[in-house]
Amino acid sequence: MLQVPFIRENKALIIERLAIKNVDATTMIDSVIALDEERRALQTRLDNTLAESNSISKEIGELFKSGQAEKANTLKVKTTSLKETSKQLTEDLNTTSNDLKALLFQIPNIPHASVPAGASEEDNEEIYKEGAIPKLHEGALPHWELAKKYDIIDFELGNKITGAGFPVYKGKGARLQRALISYFLDKNIAAGYTEYQLPHLINEASGIGTGQLPDKEGQMYHVTEDNLYLIPTAEVPGTNIFRDALLNEADLPIGITGYTPCFRREAGSYGAHVRGLNRLHQFDKVEIIRVEHPDNSYNALDGMVEHVKEILRELKLPYRILRLCGGDVSFASALTYDFEVFSTAQDRWLEISSISNFETFQANRLKLRYKNNNGKNELAHTLNGSSLALPRVLAGILENCQTEKGIVIPEVLVPYTGFSVIG
């Protein structure tokens, strides 16, 4: 959430930058400024009314002490009127403050200066590519056919138990899935991240804190009786660890990692591009989250990118990095890099990670602050990234590592799987 003083001081800049996200924010920004002026005027009137009421109350006390009861009773009538006025002003102030907050929730984060203009994922910028695309043998299969051939993932069984988008991993498929989770966590821990086991359900305040609510509530599974939500990513419970926190500058940076299942309704997702593991309602992901000093957050973002690069090098998967354009970057993000693995069998790129800097946008919602060396409270910067999302990594391994004799497991995973070939 953008801060009101920042909006007041940077109106033209915000409107210009949000146009990169294809958002015409003029009306919203003007309304924020108008509501803030109304709020401040109401607060001033309320403060003055309360001050006058308090002053008269003291005067009444003195009058009674000095035996001037008639004059004191006359003033009591005025205090009654002032109390009614202050009550109405308080109600008006609360209404205006709530209207202002609701409007602020609708305004996206402004994109970083490096975010290119664009309407959709077609306009994202490729900034890096690494790894040779393998040449597969004749008759190579997409991962959903390989899963059936080697009996390692059962999509039909998942459909029977729950519905489409909830696969069942079996045998070596389940062990490979578990191996990837352990490998990702070990890499993250070795890089200085502290492992957390996080809840899989969140309350409404947590969803608001990281920007999923009210923006994406239609994409989240809602447990209506308890008003809880199944997490769309570990980012949400992980970042909310720091909600309402006041840190010391010396505490920064903070890095955490965690594995969770993720749940997304993915409403309206149909077609060949969502077959198999390409898009699921439940999937596993290992996340990295950072709380950073504002002066260091973009260095930290670059470090997260390099960290994921190292993982993909060890897996020997061909990948590329995209800088997302304004039309594709998320509501809360200032700058996002997407990693994509090339699926040789499908002849297409598959997104496997998004790494984002939210600057102070989430921290303002979360009230996540640190006390700087001068004793002043400042908003921290938050970042997060997939390290990594499993379904498409697994799809990339199955498809790119297939041979006529079976699927060769990347060497770095063999100590975790206990086998080197699925065949």
Rosetta blueprint (number, residue, H / E / L):
1 M L
2 L L
3 Q L
4 V H
5 P H
6 F H
7 I H
8 R H
9 E H
10 N L
11 K H
12 A H
13 L H
14 I H
15 I H
16 E H
17 R H
18 L H
19 A H
20 I H
21 K L
22 N L
23 V L
24 D L
25 A L
26 T H
27 T H
28 M H
29 I H
30 D H
31 S H
32 V H
33 I H
34 A H
35 L H
36 D H
37 E H
38 E H
39 R H
40 R H
41 A H
42 L H
43 Q H
44 T H
45 R H
46 L H
47 D H
48 N H
49 T H
50 L H
51 A H
52 E H
53 S H
54 N H
55 S H
56 I H
57 S H
58 K H
59 E H
60 I H
61 G H
62 E H
63 L H
64 F H
65 K H
66 S L
67 G L
68 Q L
69 A H
70 E H
71 K H
72 A H
73 N H
74 T H
75 L H
76 K H
77 V H
78 K H
79 T H
80 T H
81 S H
82 L H
83 K H
84 E H
85 T H
86 S H
87 K H
88 Q H
89 L H
90 T H
91 E H
92 D H
93 L H
94 N H
95 T H
96 T H
97 S H
98 N H
99 D H
100 L H
101 K H
102 A H
103 L H
104 L H
105 F L
106 Q L
107 I L
108 P L
109 N L
110 I L
111 P L
112 H L
113 A L
114 S L
115 V L
116 P L
117 A L
118 G L
119 A L
120 S L
121 E H
122 E H
123 D H
124 N L
125 E E
126 E E
127 I E
128 Y E
129 K E
130 E E
131 G L
132 A L
133 I L
134 P L
135 K L
136 L L
137 H L
138 E L
139 G L
140 A L
141 L L
142 P L
143 H H
144 W H
145 E H
146 L H
147 A H
148 K H
149 K H
150 Y L
151 D L
152 I L
153 I E
154 D E
155 F H
156 E H
157 L H
158 G H
159 N H
160 K H
161 I H
162 T L
163 G L
164 A L
165 G L
166 F L
167 P L
168 V E
169 Y E
170 K L
171 G H
172 K H
173 G H
174 A H
175 R H
176 L H
177 Q H
178 R H
179 A H
180 L H
181 I H
182 S H
183 Y H
184 F H
185 L H
186 D H
187 K H
188 N H
189 I H
190 A H
191 A L
192 G L
193 Y L
194 T E
195 E E
196 Y L
197 Q L
198 L L
199 P L
200 H L
201 L E
202 I E
203 N L
204 E H
205 A H
206 S H
207 G H
208 I H
209 G H
210 T H
211 G L
212 Q L
213 L L
214 P L
215 D L
216 K L
217 E H
218 G H
219 Q H
220 M L
221 Y L
222 H E
223 V E
224 T L
225 E L
226 D L
227 N L
228 L E
229 Y E
230 L E
231 I L
232 P L
233 T L
234 A L
235 E H
236 V H
237 P H
238 G H
239 T H
240 N H
241 I H
242 F H
243 R L
244 D L
245 A L
246 L E
247 L E
248 N E
249 E H
250 A H
251 D H
252 L L
253 P L
254 I E
255 G E
256 I E
257 T E
258 G E
259 Y E
260 T E
261 P E
262 C E
263 F E
264 R L
265 R L
266 E L
267 A L
268 G L
269 S L
270 Y L
271 G L
272 A H
273 H H
274 V H
275 R L
276 G L
277 L L
278 N L
279 R L
280 L L
281 H L
282 Q E
283 F E
284 D E
285 K E
286 V E
287 E E
288 I E
289 I E
290 R E
291 V E
292 E E
293 H L
294 P H
295 D H
296 N H
297 S H
298 Y H
299 N H
300 A H
301 L H
302 D H
303 G H
304 M H
305 V H
306 E H
307 H H
308 V H
309 K H
310 E H
311 I H
312 L H
313 R H
314 E H
315 L H
316 K L
317 L L
318 P L
319 Y E
320 R E
321 I E
322 L E
323 R E
324 L L
325 C L
326 G L
327 G L
328 D L
329 V L
330 S L
331 F L
332 A L
333 S L
334 A L
335 L E
336 T E
337 Y E
338 D E
339 F E
340 E E
341 V E
342 F E
343 S E
344 T L
345 A L
346 Q L
347 D L
348 R E
349 W E
350 L E
351 E E
352 I E
353 S E
354 S E
355 I E
356 S E
357 N E
358 F E
359 E E
360 T L
361 F H
362 Q H
363 A H
364 N H
365 R H
366 L H
367 K L
368 L L
369 R E
370 Y E
371 K E
372 N L
373 N L
374 N L
375 G L
376 K L
377 N E
378 E E
379 L E
380 A L
381 H E
382 T E
383 L E
384 N E
385 G E
386 S E
387 S E
388 L E
389 A E
390 L H
391 P H
392 R H
393 V H
394 L H
395 A H
396 G H
397 I H
398 L H
399 E H
400 N H
401 C L
402 Q E
403 T E
404 E L
405 K L
406 G E
407 I E
408 V E
409 I L
410 P L
411 E H
412 V H
413 L H
414 V H
415 P H
416 Y H
417 T H
418 G L
419 F L
420 S L
421 V E
422 I E
423 G L
